[in-house]
Amino acid sequence: MEQPAEKEKRVRIGITHGDMNGVSYEIIIKTLLDQRLMEMFSIVVYGSSKVASYHRKVLNINEFNFNLIKKADQAHPRRPNIVNIHDEDVKIDLGQSTTIAGELALLSLEAASEDLQKNHIDVVVTAPINKKNIQSPGFIFPGHTEYFARKFETEDYLMLMINNVLRIGVVTGHIPLSNVKEALTIDLILSKIKVLNHSLMRDFGIVKPRIALLALNPHAGDDGLIGNEDKTVVLPAIEKAYDQNILAFGPYPADGFFGASSFKNFDGILAMYHDQGMIPFKLMSFDEGVNFTAGLPIIRTSPAHGTAYDLAGKNEASPEAFRNALYLAGDIFMHRLEYDELHANQLKSTGAKPENNRS
């Protein structure tokens, strides 16, 4: 029989079920088929046991079952658990965007967020949502990142994309390309540098991170010939960060930076706008990459792909990115414990007053 101390060692991972008409249940079930996960994690899915059963039958996965519970604190430590966010039958339309799928995706998010706030789970891994059908009075955001930032009252945060060779954040996030130039300011870039620097130390265990910033303009503006923003906005932010003992470098022209594999020389990278960072990242790791929201007081990861409606029900979706998101969430949780303990001991030894931790 498992001892209480053994149970407490497991990271309690909450999983939101995303859009039920996409590949979410497929990648969740395929990931949780690996019983070795239960040695490290206590797993709770916020979804629907009926929807899960439907997907299991469609995928012909007979050797898997969820343990149905009413609350996260009832989770069986050695079995994958599911909390029903909706008890009634629902119509599943594989590969289609439907209103009910958006509604259930939001219910799942809200249930997991509430349990995070109550400390019933340690971290959350979000399965992909449809960013259009989830829109409602309770969700007026362009994505998960902004939802969790508002839910946990965080102004300085960063969408950070991660694979085994690259950690890249985006300064301006989910905004139209036409608004990027106006949105970029010295203060905004500096705040993102600080979030990334702190996250690399606290969440990834890097003692003195090296951070590269990409230029906004081609060739970093060619000395003002094709834009002054890299000299007047990006470079001053880098200099301010360096003055604050942060190892920030650049701005580097994005094409040469990735073409010459210069990204391998840095612990983290900041792109100025969405596609500048996402295109090279997804070329390198479309089926493996993880999305992590740095700067939050809670830990949230997600596979770096969407609902994949075109693959829904075909048993062709790879669980690799979701599995990586699960492991990364657990790793970050442990890194934070170690960092916070070390920081607390250092403060205690010097007699200094504790500062507010930036998560």
N, C-alpha and C positions, 0 to 999 in steps of 0.2 A: 504493500500500500504506500502511496506517495506521501511523503512527509510535508507539512506546511511550509517548511523552509525551502524545499525543492520547488514547490509551486510558486513561491515568491520570486525565485530567480528568473522566471520566464517573463519576457517582455510581453505586455498585454496589447495585442494589436487589434484595432478595430478596422474593418474593411467596409467601405460603402459600395453598394452594388452597381452604381452607375446607371447607364441606360440599359434596361432589360432587353431591348430589341437588338442590341449590338453583341459584341463578343465578351462582355464583362463576365457573365457567368461561366463561359468557357475557360477564360484565362484564370479565373478564381479557382474553379474546380480542378483544372489541370495542375495548378500550383499546389493546391492543398492535398493532392493525391500523394505527395511526398511526405511520408510519416515522420521523417527526420525533423521537419519543421516543428513538430510538437515537442521536441526535446528542448527547443529554445524559446518558443513562443506560445502564448495562449491566444487563440484565434477566435474572434467574434465578427461575423458578417451581419451587417444591417441590411436586410432584404426581405425576401419572401420565400418560404419553404416550398410553396406551390410553384413559383416561378423557377426555383432551383431544380425541382423535380422535372419540370417540363424540359429544361435545357439538358439535364442529365440523360433523359430518354432520347432526345433528339441527337445527342452526341454519342449515344450508345455507351455511356460510362456507367457500368452496373456495379462496380466495386467501391462506390463512394456514397456516403450519406452524411448529412449534417445532423448534429445534435441540436434539437430544437429547445431553446430556452426563452424565458420571458424577459430577463434582464442580464446585462453583461456580467454582473458579479456572480451569476450562476454558472458561468462557463466551465465546462469540463476541460481540465488542463491538457489532456492527451487526445482530444478530439476536436475537429473543426465545428464551431458552434454557429448557429444562426438565430438572430432575433427578428421576429416578424414585425415589420413596420406597417404591414397591411394584411389583414386576415382574409379578405374577400377574394373571390376569383377575379382575375384580370385577363383581358385579351392580349395575347402576345403576338405581335406582328414582326417577325424576324426581318431585319434589314430596313425597317420603316421608322420614321420619326412620328411618334404619336403623343397626344396630350397626356395620357395616363402614364406613359413612360417618363415624361418629364416630371410629373407630380410625384411619382414614387422615387425618382432620383433625388428630389429635394427632401422628401421625408427621410430618406436614408442619411443624407448629409446632416439634417437637423438632429436626428437621433444620435449619430456619432459625435457631433459637436457637443451636444448636451452631456454625453458620457465623458468626453474629454474634460469639460468644465468641472464635472463632479469627481474626476480622478478615478473613474471606473475602468478606463483604458489608458494606456501610456502614450500611444501613437495612433495615427490613422493613415491608412493607405486607401486612396480614392481610385475606384475604377472609372473609366472614361464616361463622360456625360455628353449629351447633345446640348451645346451652348444656346441653342434657340428654343427647343421645346421645354427647357427647364425655366425659362424666363417667366416671372410671376411677381406679385408684390413681395414675396419672400426671397426672391433671387433676381436682382437687377444688376448683375455683374457680368463682365465678359468671360469669366472663368472661375475655376476653383481658387486660384491665387487670391483674387480680390475678395472673394466670399470669406475666406478664412481671415484675411487681414481685417475686414470689417467686424467679423464675429469676435475676434480676439483683440480688437481695439489697437491695431498696430499700424502706424503710419509709415515707418521705414522697414520695408520688406523687399524681397528680391526673388523673382522666378529664376531658379538655378537648375540648369540641365546638366545631367551627370552621366558619364560612362566610365569605362576603366582607364581612359587616358585624358579625359576632358571634363572640366567644370566651367560652364559658361552661363553668365547671367545677362539679362537684358535691361538696360537702364530705363527705357520708356515703355516697355511692356506691350499690352494689347491696346494700341491706339493706331489710327490711320497713319500711313506713311506721310501724308500731307501735313500732319500735326507734329511730326518729330522735331523738326528744327525749332519750332516755337517752344516745345516742351523742354528741350534740353537747356539746363542752366548749370552754372558752376556748383550751386548748392545741391541740386538734384544728383549730379554725378558724384559729388563728394559723399553724399549720404549713402549712395549705393556702394561705393568703395568701402565705406566703413562697415556696412552690413555684411558685405562679402568677406572682408578681412576677419571680422569677429566670428562669422560662421565657419570659416576655414580653420580657425583656432579651436573653437568650442565644439563644433559639430563633426570635424574631420581630424582633429588631433594634430594639426600642423602648427608648429611652434612659431615660425616666422614666415608667413605666406608671401609668395611673390605673385603680384597681380598685374596682368597686362590689360590695357584699354585699347580698343579698336577705334580707329579714326572714323568720323562721320562721313567725310568726303573721300572720293577716290584719291589715292596717292597722298592722303593726309592733307589735301588741299593744294599741294604743289606750291607752297609758299604764298598762298592767297590767290593763286591764279584761278582755282576752281573751288573757292570757298574759304572763308576766314574762321569758321567755327572751331576748327581743331586748334588754332592758335589762341583764340579769344575765349573759348569756353572749356574745351576738353583739357588742354594743357594746364591752365590755371588750377583746375580741380585736382589734377595729378600732383602738381607742385604743392598744393595745400595738404594733400594726403601725405606726401613724403615728409613735409614739415612736422606732421603729427606721428612720425615714426612708422608709417605704413609703406611697405615696399611696393609702390605703384609705378608702373612704367608705361611709356607710350607717348602719344597715340600712334598705333601701328596701322598702316594700310591693310585692310582685311584680306585682300586677295593674296598678297605676298606672305602675310602672316600664316595663313593656312596652307598655302602652296608650298612653302618652305618648311612646314611642320614646326614652326617656331612655338606653337602652342604647347609643345612638349616641355618647354623650358619654364613653364609657369604653373602655379598651383590653382589659379583661378583667372578667368577672363571676363571682361565686361564688354558686351556689344552695345552699340548706341540704340539700335532698334531691332524689332522682333526678327525679321527675316535674316538680318546680318548675322545673328547668332544661330538661329534655328536651321538654316539651310546647311551649313557645314556640319552641325551637330547631327542632324538626321541622316545626312549622307554617310556619316561614320557609324551610326548606331540606331537605325530606325526601329529595329526589332528588339533592342536591348536597353535603350536609354531610359533614364528616370528623371522625373520632374520633382524637384524639392523646393518648398517655399522657405527660403532663408529669412531670418529675422523675426519669426513668430515665437511666442512663448510656448507653443506646442509644436509637435513634429508631424509634418504631413508630407507624404511622398505619393507619387503616382507614376504609372507607366507613361512614357513620353509618346503616346500615340492616341488616336481617337477611338470612336465607337466601332470603326471598321464594319459598317453595315454590310458591305459587299461580301464579308466573310462569315456573317452571322449564320449559325446553324450548319456550317459546312465541315466543322471539325478540322479547320485549317489554320486557326489562329495560334500564333506562338505565345506561350506564357512567359517567355524569357524576361521581357521588360517588367511584367508584373512581379515575377519572382525576385528580380533585382530590386524593385521598389520595396518589397517586403523586407528583404535582408538589409537594405540601406536604412530603413526606418529603425530597425533594431540596432544597427551599428551606431547610428547617430544618438539614439537614446543612451547607449552605454558610454559613448564619448562625452556626452553632456554630464553624466554622472561623475566621470573621472575629472573633467575640467572643473566642474563646480566644487568638487571636494578639494581639489588642489588649490583653487582660488580661495576657498574658505580657510584652508590651513595657512596659506600665505598671509591672509589678512589677520588671522589670529596670532601668528608669530610676530607680526610687525605692530600689532595693536591698532591698525588702521580701521576706520569705519567702513563697513561694506557699502559698495555702490550698487545701484540698480543694475542687474544683469541685463544686457541686451541679448535677446535670444535670437 
